[in-house]
Amino acid sequence: MQIGLVGLGKMGGNMRTRIRNAGHEVVGYDRNPDVADVGSMEDMVAKLPSPKVVWVMVPAGAPTDDTIVALGELLGEGDLVIDGGNSRWTEDLRHHELLSKKGIGFVDCGVSGGVWGLENGYALMSGGADEHVALAQPIFDALKPEGEFGWVHAGSVGAGHFSKMVHNGIEYAIMQAYAEGWELLEKVDMVDNVTEVFRSWREGSSTSSPTSRASAATPTTPVRAGGPSRRASSTRSRLPRSRPPSTHGSCRGRTTARR
């Protein structure tokens, strides 16, 4: 299958590679000429056979809106646009209405996987009409992880990004819980090695799945002979009676590469 891909940043660039590794042809366009396959969206569209399928992987908001409007002028009846960015699901309804007036199909697709997606595959949540999703199915199959899970046709237009919004809420809640758990462990005198406590949860614990990724990204220091490897500081306060301060703001700092 041949597909156009607009947006070749960390996510888009890795997705292009994974799709190509599956045997499909990708014509990629990006404003950065160093990573683009063509010089313009017009050139990209011209290289695609009909029905033309274009995946949009640019930041949500004006960049996505401008790209979809431009594609609406370049594509024709029977073609398909897929928005794989982080658009609000209500924007999907508007984009669908805009494109459907010209006979162009629209599918929204929430994408999760981050820097691990290239090797492990991406979790995909798509929304749109059956015939439009079917047209892009070979690409979904190329991007998803191997095995039974990792892709879903969640429902009509907007269902993909709505599902991704809920997914992100769950993800942020988990991150918040880990941050507050770490803070609680740091507060007590009796726990000497918070890093290794987290690392110990990688196997056998009900938290092992998310912990394995979190602890893999946590730097470690070898345990010194005769004692633990680290303390948070030379003096520690006792466990406070009140709820620990929220670290939600710092936990939510993420790049768009991790969707």
C-alpha positions in Angstrom: 0.0 0.0 0.0 1.1 3.6 -0.6 0.4 6.3 1.9 1.2 10.0 2.3 2.5 11.1 5.7 2.5 14.8 6.8 4.7 15.5 9.8 8.0 13.7 10.3 8.9 14.6 13.8 9.8 12.0 16.4 6.5 10.2 16.2 5.9 10.7 12.5 9.5 9.8 11.5 9.4 6.6 13.5 6.0 5.7 12.1 7.3 6.2 8.6 10.1 3.8 9.3 7.8 1.2 10.9 5.3 1.4 8.0 8.2 1.0 5.5 9.6 -2.0 7.4 6.2 -3.7 6.9 6.6 -3.4 3.2 4.5 -0.3 2.4 5.5 2.8 0.5 5.5 6.1 2.4 5.7 9.5 0.8 6.5 11.8 3.6 6.3 15.6 3.7 7.6 17.9 6.4 8.5 21.6 6.5 12.0 20.5 7.4 13.5 19.5 4.0 16.2 17.4 5.7 13.6 14.8 6.6 11.0 15.2 3.8 10.7 12.9 0.8 9.1 15.6 -1.3 9.2 19.4 -1.4 5.5 20.1 -0.9 2.1 18.6 0.0 1.2 19.0 -3.7 4.1 16.8 -4.7 3.2 14.2 -2.1 -0.4 14.0 -3.2 0.7 13.8 -6.9 2.8 10.7 -6.1 0.0 8.8 -4.5 -2.3 6.4 -6.5 -6.1 6.7 -6.1 -7.7 6.3 -3.7 -5.2 8.5 -2.0 -4.6 8.0 1.7 -2.9 10.7 3.7 -2.0 10.4 7.4 -1.6 13.8 9.3 0.9 13.7 12.2 1.3 17.3 13.2 0.6 19.2 16.5 -3.1 19.7 17.4 -4.8 23.0 16.8 -4.0 25.3 14.0 -1.2 23.1 12.4 -3.7 20.2 12.1 -6.5 22.5 11.0 -4.4 24.2 8.3 -3.1 20.9 7.0 -6.6 19.3 6.7 -8.0 22.4 5.0 -5.1 22.3 2.5 -5.6 18.6 1.9 -9.2 19.3 1.3 -8.2 21.3 -1.7 -5.7 18.7 -3.0 -7.6 15.5 -2.6 -10.8 14.3 -4.3 -13.8 12.1 -4.0 -12.9 8.6 -2.6 -9.7 9.8 -1.0 -9.0 9.5 2.8 -7.5 11.7 5.5 -6.4 10.2 8.8 -5.7 12.6 11.7 -3.2 10.7 14.0 -2.3 13.7 16.2 -3.8 14.8 19.5 -6.8 16.7 18.2 -9.8 17.3 20.4 -12.5 14.9 19.4 -14.9 17.8 18.7 -12.5 19.0 16.0 -12.8 15.7 14.3 -16.5 16.3 13.8 -15.8 19.6 12.1 -13.0 18.2 9.9 -15.2 15.3 8.9 -18.0 17.6 7.9 -15.5 19.8 5.9 -14.1 16.9 4.0 -17.3 14.9 3.5 -18.7 17.8 1.4 -16.1 17.0 -1.1 -16.5 13.2 -0.9 -13.3 12.8 1.1 -13.3 10.3 3.9 -12.0 11.1 7.4 -10.7 8.8 10.2 -9.4 10.0 13.6 -6.8 7.9 15.3 -5.4 8.2 18.8 -1.9 7.0 18.9 0.1 5.9 21.9 3.5 4.3 22.1 6.1 7.1 22.3 9.7 6.3 21.7 9.0 2.6 22.1 6.6 2.5 19.2 9.1 2.0 16.4 10.3 -1.3 17.9 7.2 -2.4 19.9 4.4 -1.0 17.9 1.7 1.7 18.6 -1.6 1.4 20.4 -4.2 2.7 17.9 -7.7 3.9 18.6 -9.6 4.8 15.4 -12.9 6.4 14.7 -14.8 6.6 11.4 -17.0 4.8 8.9 -16.3 1.1 8.3 -15.3 1.6 4.7 -12.8 4.3 5.6 -11.2 2.3 8.4 -11.0 -0.7 6.1 -9.2 1.4 3.4 -6.4 2.2 6.0 -6.4 -1.3 7.6 -3.0 -2.3 6.2 -1.4 0.7 7.7 -3.0 0.1 11.1 -1.8 -3.5 10.9 1.7 -2.3 10.2 1.8 0.2 13.1 0.2 -1.9 15.8 2.1 -4.3 18.0 2.3 -8.0 17.0 -0.5 -10.1 18.4 -4.2 -9.8 19.1 -4.2 -6.4 20.8 -3.1 -2.9 20.2 -5.7 -1.6 17.6 -9.4 -0.9 17.9 -12.1 0.6 15.7 -13.7 2.4 18.6 -16.7 3.8 16.8 -17.8 6.7 14.6 -15.8 9.8 13.8 -14.4 11.3 17.1 -14.4 7.9 18.9 -10.6 7.4 18.4 -9.5 10.7 19.9 -12.2 10.5 22.6 -10.8 7.1 23.6 -7.2 8.5 23.5 -8.3 11.4 25.8 -9.6 8.9 28.4 -6.4 6.8 27.9 -4.3 9.9 28.7 -6.4 10.7 31.8 -5.7 7.2 33.1 -2.0 7.5 32.2 -1.7 10.8 34.1 -3.4 9.4 37.1 -0.9 6.5 37.2 2.0 8.9 36.8 0.5 11.0 39.7 0.2 7.9 41.9 3.8 6.9 41.3 5.0 10.5 42.0 3.1 10.6 45.3 4.2 7.1 46.2 7.8 8.1 45.6 7.3 11.2 47.7 5.8 9.2 50.6 8.8 6.8 50.6 11.2 9.7 50.6 9.5 11.2 53.7 10.2 8.4 56.1 13.4 7.6 57.9 13.0 3.8 57.7 13.2 3.6 53.8 16.8 4.0 52.7 16.6 3.2 49.0 13.6 4.5 47.2 15.0 3.7 43.8 15.5 0.0 44.6 12.0 -0.2 46.1 10.6 0.9 42.8 12.9 -1.4 40.9 11.8 -4.4 43.1 8.3 -4.0 41.8 9.3 -4.8 38.2 8.6 -8.5 38.8 5.8 -10.2 40.7 4.0 -7.0 41.7 0.6 -5.9 40.5 2.3 -2.6 39.5 5.0 -4.4 37.5 3.8 -3.3 34.0 4.0 0.4 34.5 6.8 0.2 37.0 9.1 -1.6 34.6 9.0 1.3 32.2 9.3 3.9 34.9 12.2 2.2 36.7 14.0 1.5 33.5 14.2 5.3 33.0 15.4 5.9 36.6 19.2 6.2 37.0 20.6 3.9 39.7 23.7 4.0 41.8 25.5 0.8 42.9 24.9 -0.2 46.5 27.8 0.7 48.7 29.4 -2.0 50.7 27.9 -2.0 54.2 24.9 0.3 53.4 22.2 1.5 51.1 23.1 3.4 47.9 21.5 6.7 48.6 19.3 8.9 50.8 17.2 11.7 49.5 19.1 14.1 51.9 21.1 14.1 55.1 18.0 14.9 57.1 14.5 13.6 56.6 11.2 14.7 58.0 8.8 12.2 59.4 5.7 11.2 57.5 3.4 14.2 57.5 -0.1 13.8 58.8 -1.6 15.8 56.0 -1.8 14.8 52.3 1.5 15.2 50.5 1.8 18.2 48.1 0.6 17.4 44.6 3.2 16.8 42.0 0.7 16.7 39.2 2.1 19.6 37.3 5.5 18.2 37.0 4.2 14.7 36.2 2.4 15.9 33.1 5.4 17.3 31.4 5.5 15.1 28.2 6.5 15.5 24.7 4.1 14.9 21.8 6.2 11.9 20.9 4.6 9.9 23.6 1.0 9.5 22.6 
